[in-house]
């Protein structure tokens, strides 16, 4: 699904990712863990195609295609979804309208027909229930005045709605209390499938108790310094980043 | 839901200014330039009575002594008033409006291109249309249904002939002949426009609509609209405007007067999409318009809603005179300026009566190298006890070369007045755009979506069928503004 090789990325002329390699197959859930400043968010943005994240060398293949050559909206239409750490507010644009606009934009890019307002409403309602998202919330302007938990739930709702092939979750646990974390994790687990790859980016092991990964990678200084199974997350929690970094050096 | 429609329609339109076609129709014109003879020519063409001609000539003489105002934040080469035509009419319509099936098919075709069906579609939509093509009203629909309700809706030239006492009483009573340079010019040479009279206690059974189009080359358009809502009546009036693409600048100097008597309400909506000039700032309409409403009676209400996306220059301040006690004035505005457009627009709320209230919501969007100014006055007369005003001016900037300016004037001479003013300036943030892109929404559509969200409070004031059109325009007028 996703093969990253020797990826070097700079932001404002400063190199952040320094030779990152990573490979995820369909049906797998991988976790990227790392301390602040290790390059976690840079990785998520470069995969989504955000402006200002310059690939110096290396390659990103997504389903055999060169991901870096695609515009961000094209990546979205082709099934790349990034649940953001800080979902943005768009005043005056209702959440429902946003969901419909985005869903149909993706469909149109794939040469599929639009779904009408009623159809989208049905689809959204069905998915919203499991995430404890109310009708009232869908009528509010996108993310405006939403609590941290509401914002993250809405990200997962979008993931459920767009059914991406590759979902990247950037610090989805940040700012969530334990109940909200459980709702979000259940939502994510419900979307695990043999067709879908997931990359869960997090600072803490706590999220991985709920979303259990197949592989764990430790990111530090712009490189993967250690890999392992799900038990690596527990090891990290027990030893702390400093110890793991020292061992890897 | 509507934003989706926006995108679809924007996509369907493709081309940047779809109204830029020219209709090839034989025109009858007044001689070039402006003189007493021009004024006499126009008056004679209209078959006007002597009193009307005198009124015009008085305006003309006054205008000769006036100077073009320079206080607005707009810059343009001097207008040569002697090098323009002040009257142009399709030859076949020179004898005044006829019934729909007698009208030149080419005109009908033009209106169809504009998406203004003067036929059953409108009947279904329940809108009565008075279409002004250059200087003459070519068709007024639904007269019968309106006359059953006692509502008069006709070209103003017809009203001058058929309802002289109403016209004499109200014409120039809100915007005096001597009001300002452009209004005085209009008083001298206006060639047509709409007239509406809604009798006491009547709720106008349908939305009234006028569609203005400048077609002929080198022509100014000077329409004059007069709306009178008698005691306890209600009317909603819509106005739309387009013009062909031309390299030269064309002058549009309209006057709109609204009179609301006791307990009456007038809702006036405009979607202005005159040709804005090209991407280098060449051509486009100079839009110098005087619009004023008089809340003459107690508990009357006048509400202006405008979506200004076109014109090279916009100079326009739809205002309210809140004379009647407990009267209400509202101004909802979206002004978009892209490329080299300049907009200086806002409102004036004159609180004269007791317990008068006004509300101003202005949304200015600047892109390209455009300059967008909100200029507004809230004045409270010494006798206007308990007057209240709320003003909110929001500016949105797209890109780094445009400008937004807010110039609010507040004059309060009564201590009991409560005046609130809020202003914000923001940019479309990179993270908002990225968020949209990441969810698969292409850039231009994302800009349209965000801007429509920014304008939402104003768009909600528009009648349904106009709101869709307006959202579409927001998207089109900002094409090419990002990236």
Interface residues (C-beta under 8 A of the other chain):
Chain A: X48 X49 X50 X51 X71 X72 X73 X75 X76 X77 X81 X82 X84 X86 X87 X88 X89 X90 X91 X92 X93 X96 X97 X98 X100 X101 X102 X103 X104 X105 X106 X109 X114 X117 X141 X158 X162
Chain B: X1 X2 X3 X4 X7 X8 X429 X430 X431 X432 X434 X435 X436 X437 X438 X439 X440 X441 X442 X443 X445 X449 X450 X452 X453 X454 X455 X456 X457
